[in-house]
Amino acid sequence: MAPDRPDAEHVDILVDGDRIAAIGENIETSDAEVVDFSGRIIIPGLVNAHLHTWQTALRSAGADWTLMEYLTHLHGECVGHYTPADIHISNLAGALNQINCGTTTVGDWCHNALSPEHADAALEGLVQAGIRAVFLHGTPYRSPETPHPLAEIDRLLDGPVRGHALLTLGMALQGPQYSSPETAVADFRAGADRGLVVSMHQSGGELSPGWEAVRASGLFSPLTNIVHGADLPGAWIEMLVEAGVTFTTTPENELGQGHGTPVTGALLRLGAAPSLGTDIDTAVPGKVLTAARIALAHQRSLDHARYRETTGMHANTASVTAKQALAWATVEGARALGLADRVGRIEVGMQADLVAVDARAFNLWPAHDPVATVLHADIANIEAVLVAGIWRKRDHALIAPGLDELSDQLRESGQRLLHSIGSVRSHA
């Protein structure tokens, strides 16, 4: 993913502390641990740019929910029943699962920080897992006139997040679609004043007046991240791209729950690209490589259909490449989370967030195209994961104590939370 290197090459990578110190053939050093990864493909750590990690304990409970059912059951009935312990166990287990899947950086969109204790518990789970994370602080849906709780943002900046090498703070805003114009502008300005990424949902429907208010205030910038972006008018997408705004698509959930058509094609036509997220374990698996394959296949399908409609023939070449899809899960994810100078590429000076994919496995071998091979990989192929130079997975196994106890706690939390959901109670 580095612009000045081949797509794939046989090289040594020297890691010194938390950084990549050198890349080249036959690097000689007298005091390094040498790991032979022959037959493996080393990639930058994957970036899951949008995940509501706090929902991990409710895995598969909403697999058949529409978007409206999800909002009703999860946000209307369940969120208030979360304790800090529930948030902690979901964040810990969810982050470990991301590492297991080859993700080294997650955009943790925590819009259920009911109290400072809930936020601290979420952060503690991320820290315990050892993942790199942008903690996007949010609260349950509230009145359009209620601004983001800035006292809590400043508390987190001065306390739990300060000085932690793997943690960055951002703001999970209600955004202009769900806020009054005055509140939307104030929230954006607060994020800009603090130099924080501000992220928001947009899932179809006519744009509310808050969008124009933020645009008129000149607050759209590279620190702005729009999740989904379904049905945004083309002129708006063009303006936002010109302002440096990033977009994150969560294709499996968007297509399955009815958010609208993923924004991928609209961005590609402007020379931009999306980042990727898996959104909610409640409905879909948390594998960002799966999201990359779905985004790639869906966009190719749309492009093939358009080509046949306009020419009456089948296309001779693919409109989107496997390399582009892998970039969405690495380079673009890092950019969306404000970490492009640290992660997303294998490059000297970057953080040593690296993943070894075992290409010798029967489902991948022979690996004629390393980039495509990586996209076709599954959890069983993720052999090893380094985050900031520290092994978090080795020999196909997570390096984390007490996984059996953690699984029990996660099940107990999920079962208790499910009883707060009407559709579950009615079948109990």
N, C-alpha and C positions, 0 to 999 in steps of 0.2 A: 504493500500500500504506500510505499515511499515513491515519490514522483521521479527520483533520479536512479532507481534501481529496476532490474527486470521484474516481471511478475513472479517468477520463481527462479531460484538459483541454489546451488549447493555451497553453503558457507558455514562458518562457525559464528556464533554469537557470544560475545563476552559480556557477562553481567557483573557489574561491580556495585555492591550495595543494592540500591533500588533502581538503578539506571542501566541502560544499555551503553557499554563503554566502547565496544568495537564490533565491527562486522567485517568478516573477510575470510579468506582461505587459510587454513592451517595457522590459526592464531596461536602463538606460543606464550605461555605464562606458567610460572613455576608453582604457584600456590593456589590454583583454581581447582574446584571440583569439576571433573569432566563427565558430562552426561552424553552418552552416545544415542542420538535420536535418528539413526539410520532407518530409512523406511517410514519415517514420520514426516508430517508437514507442519512446520512451525508458522503460526499466524499471529497477528496482533490479537490481544484479548478482545473478545466481542463486547459490544456496547448495547445494552438493552436500555434505550433512551426513555422508555415510558412503561413503568410497572407500578401498580398499586400493591406493593408488597404486603401491606397490612391485611390483604384478603387471602393469604396463603392457606389458612386453616379451613377455608370454605371451598377448597378445590372441587371442581366438577359439579357443585351444587346448582350452578346456573347454566349448565351446558346447553339447555334448551330454552333459556330465557331470551326474549326479545330485549331491545334496549329499554323499552318502557317497563317491562317486567323487572329488569335489573335495577332500574332507578327506584321502582316501587318497593321491591323486597329488600334490596341492600341498603339503599340510602333513605328509604322511608321507614323501614321497620327495624333494621339491624344495627345501624352504626352506633346508636346511643347505648347499646348493650356491651360495647367493647370496654374492657378494663385495660390499664397499662400492661398487665401481664399478657393479655391477648395480643396486643400490638407487638410486644417484645417477641413472643414465640413465633408469630407469623413472619416478622421481619428477619429473625435469625434463620428460620427454616427456609424462607423464601430466598434469602441471599445465598445460603449454602447450595440450594438447588440451582441458582444461577451459575455459581462457580462450577458445579458439576456439569452444567451444560456448556461450559466454555466462556461464559460471560465474566469479565473481570471488572466492568463498570456498569452501574445501574443508576438510572434516573428514578429515584424512589419518590413517586408522586403520592405523598401521604396526606390525603384530604380527609383524614379522620383523627387529626391531632386535637382531641377534645379538651386537653389540658396540657400544661407544661410537663406533667408526669407522663402523659401519653407520648409526647414528642421525645422526651428523654429515653423512654423505653424503646421507641423505634430506633433511635440512634444507637443505643446500647446493643440491640440485635445486629445492626449492620457492622458495628465494630467487632463484636464477637465472631462474626462470620469471616472477617478479614477481607471483605470486598471493598473495592473503591466505589464511592457513592456520592451522588449529588442528592442531598436530602431536600426535596421540594416541599416545604412546609405549607400545609393547607388545613382547612377546617371543613366540617360538614357544610352543605349548602345553607346559605343564610340570606337575609334580606338583601335586595340589590343595593340598598343604601348603606349597608354595613361594610366599612372598609376592612382590609386585611389587618389582623392584630399585630401592629408593628412593634409593640413592646415585646412580644414573644420573639419576633425576628431578631431584635437587638439582643435579647437575652441569649438566644442560641449563638449569635455571632460572638458574643463576649464570653460564652461559657462552653458548652459541650462541643461546638465545632472548632473553636479557636485552637490552632496549633496541632490539630490532628491531620496527619499527612494524607490520609485517604478520604477525608470528608470535606465536602463543599456544601454550602447552603444556597438554596434558591427559594423562589416563592411559587407555590401552586395557587394561582389566582383563580377567582371565579371568572375573571376576564370580562371583556366588553360585552359579550353576548348575554351574560347573566348579572351584570352590574349596571347601575345608573351611570350616565356619562361622567358625572362628577366623581363617583367612586372609582370608576375604571381609570380615569386620568390620575387620580391621587395614588392608586395602587401602583400603576406603572412608574410614576415619578418616584415613589418610595424605593422601588427596586433599582431604578437608575441611579438614585443618590447613593445607594449602597453597593453599586457595581454587581448586582445579582442577576442571574438568569431568572426571568419571569416566564412561567409556562401556563397555558390555559387550554381548555377544551373548546372545540367548535365542531358540532355534529349536525350540520344541516339547518335549514330554516332561514327565513329572511333575516338579514343582519340588523341587529338592534342599533339604536343611536350611539351607543358607547363606542362602536368601531370608528365612526367618523370623528368623535371627540378625541380619541387617542391619536388618530392620524393627524388631525388639525394641530395637536399639541407637539407633533414631531417626536413621539415617544416610541415608535416602532424602530427596532435596531437589531444588531446581531445578538443582543441579550434577550430578544423575544423569541419564544418557542411556542408554536401553535400545534396542538395535538389533534389529529384527525384532519381538520380543515375541509371536511366534506361540504360540497356545494358552495364554497366560497366563489364569488364571481371571478371570472378570468382577469378582469381589470384589477381587482383587489389582489389577487395572487401575484400578478406582475408587479404591482406597487410594493407589496410586502417583500418579494424577492429582491427588488432593487434596494430596499432598505436594509437588507442583510438578515431578515427574519428567517429562522429555521422552522422546518415542519417535521413532525414525527407521525408516521402512519403505523397503525397496528392492524395489519391487513386481515388476519384471520378473524379477529373479533369484529372489525368494522363490517366485513362481508357477512358474518354470521348473525350479528345482532341487529343489523339494519341501520348503521350509522350513515350510509351513503357510499358512493364510489370513492375508493382511496384516491388521494391527491397526487399519486405518483406521476401519472402521465402529464398532468398540468405543469408539474415542476420540470420534468424532463424536457418538455417543449420549450421551456425558458432557459435551458442550460443549467438548471439547478437540480437538486436531488433530495430525496427524503432521508431521514434517519428512521430507525425501526424500533418498535416496542412490541411487547406481548400483552400489555394492558392488564388483564385480570385473570389470575389462576382460577377464579370462580367459574370461568366459561371456557378458557382455552389453555393448552399447555404453555409453560414459560420458556419455550425454546426459540431463541432469536434466529437461529439458522432456519427453522421452519418458517418463521415470519419472512425471512429473506426469499425463500423458495416460493412462498405463496405470492408475495409482492411481485416477484419476477414473472411467474406464470400468469398471474392475473393481467399484468400490463401487456405481456406478449399477446394474450388472448384478445384484449381490446384492440391492439394494433393490427393483429392479423385480420380481425373482423372489419376494421376500418379500411384496410388495404383491399380486401375482397370487394367491399361495397363501392369503392372508388375506381377500381381497375378491372374487376371481374376475374381477377387471377389470384393465385396464392403468392405470398411474398417469397423472395429468393433468399433473404437473409433475416436473421433475428433482429428485432428492433432494440432489444436490451440484452446486455451480456451478463454472464455469470460474474465477471469482475466488477461490474457496476453494482450488482446485488450484494457482493461481499463488502464493497465500499460503503454501502448503506448501513451495514452492520458493524462497521469499524470507524472509518474516517468521518462519515457524516454523523454518526452517533456522538463521537467526541466533540464535533463542532456544535451540535445542538445543545450539549451540556456545558459548553464553555471550557472544554478541556483539550482543544485541538493542539495545544502546545505541549501536551503531556502524554496523551495516549492515542491509539488508533492506527499507528504506523510502527513498523520495525525500523528504527532509525537511531543512530548514535545520539545520545543525550536524552532520548525519550525514556519514560518510565518502563521498567522491565515487567510489563504486563504481557505475558506470552502464553500461548496455548499450543500443546503438541497433539496433533490429530494422527492417530495410528492408521496409516494408509495401507498397512499390511493386512488389515482385517478383511474377511471374505466378502463383506458387502461393499468394499471400496476398491479392492485390488483387481486388476492393475490400474494404478492411478495415472492414466495418460495425461490428464489435464489437472494439475494440482488445485487450481482455483475451483473448478467444478467439483472435484473430489471433496474439498472442504464443505461446499454447499450441500453435498449429499450425505455428509456425516451425521451421525446421531450420537446420543449420550455415550453409548458403548464405545464409540471411537475417540472420545475425548480422554486421552491418556494422562495428561499432566497439565496443570495450570499454575502459572506464576503470577502473583499480584505484588507489584513493587519489589520484585526479587525474592519473594518468599513463596515456597511451595504451599499451595492450598489443595492441590490434588496431585497424586503421584501413583503410578502403576494402576491407573483406572479407579482409584479409590480416593474419596475425600479424606483430607487430613483434618479431622474434627472429632473430638471426644464426645462420648455420650449420645450418639445418634439414636440409639434405641429409646432412651429416656426422652429425648427431644420428640421423637415420633409419637410417643404416648401422650405427651403434653399437647402436641399439636392436634391430635385426634380429640382429646377431651375439650380443648378450647373450641374446636369446630362444632362438635356435637351440641355444646351448650349454646353457642351463637345461633345455630340453625333453628333452635326452638323459639327464637324470637321472630322468625319469618312465618307469616301467615300461611303460605302455601305448604310449608313443611308441617306446621301444627295441624293443619286440616287432614293430613295423611298419617299423622302419628298414631 
